Amino acid sequence: MTARKRASATATTTAAAADSRPAQADHKSPESTSSDQPIAPPKWGVIVKLSLLFSIPYFYLLFYHCKIEQELKRSILINAGLSLAGFFVTLKIIPVASRYVLRRSLFGYDINKKGTPQGTVKVPESLGIVVGIIFLVLAIVFQYFNFTADSNWLVKYNAALASICFMILLGFVDDVLDVSCRVKLLLLSFATLPLLMAYAGHTTIIIPKPLIPYVGLEVLDLGWIYKLYMALLAVFCTNSINIHAGLNGLEVGQTVVIAIAIMVHNIMQIGASSNPEYQQAHVLSIYLVQPLLATSLASLSYNW
């Protein structure tokens, strides 16, 4: 895993001028090759092994271990099929997008390889926009196969997509404009509003047993404080991932690990419950996490 440092405008101009001289002298120079192939090829072998390592126990839980209704299995498999298609689309689009961001001088240098030939290679940035856009397209197209116009869960699903879209836009704006931390925190808080406004669930928490004698209650209703907690949690989760940006593989790598854990947890909860509403809530989470995992794996293949 390696850290990256964004190049300034002056450094960009100097590097471009320096790269142009040997390119004129020798058309087979490394610089001309790197312009044809701006990023390294994906690590297919690693991603296939990682996918198999996860998918075998996941589908075992889905088809054999957990008792899940056929209708839910069908919708999960449709979502998985769309996610698989999104994986290959992301693999194809990332190299294309990398050429565009390099033209706009959105790149950095590997500071851990400074002083070596690899330290002068331009590393494209802002490629997370590719993963985000393909994820949104998959999530939107999936509505056609699963939700009806009068579905109660469609409101929550679209509210989640609205918040995700807002945060994707904010991430790209931050890469381009270098937004200050104060402004970023404020905008992230606004991005949680669609999700909070659509939330109609409980606002209670279960008090830990050692604290019940002191609180006097087993269940405490927090009211509006619960939604405030949800907003702060969303801001924290977004920044806890984004803070690792620039370390190759770490940001998207932990996204893959978290997505896998969430999917396994959801499948186990669906199989352990007979409440349709409870099951649908966990299935809704799977609908969002499977495309996230697929597109993130495609991104990880270029960052391994």
Buried (B, 14 or more C-beta within 10 A) or exposed (E): EBBBBBBEEEEBEEBEEEBEEEBEEEEEBBBBEBBEEBBEEBBEEEBEEBBEEBEEEBBEBBEEEBEBEEEBBEBBBBBBEBBBBBBEBBBEBBBEBBBEBBEEBBBBBBEBBEEEEEEBBBBBBBBBBBBBBBBBBBBEEBBEEBBEEEEEBBEBBBBBBBBBBBBBBBBBBBBBEEBEEEEBEEBBBEBBBBBBEBBEEEBEBEBEEEEEEEEEEEEBEEEEEBBEEBBEEBBEEBEEBBEBBBBBBBBBBBBBEBBBEBBBBBBBBBBEEEEEEEBBBBBBBBBBBBBBBBBBBBBBBBBB
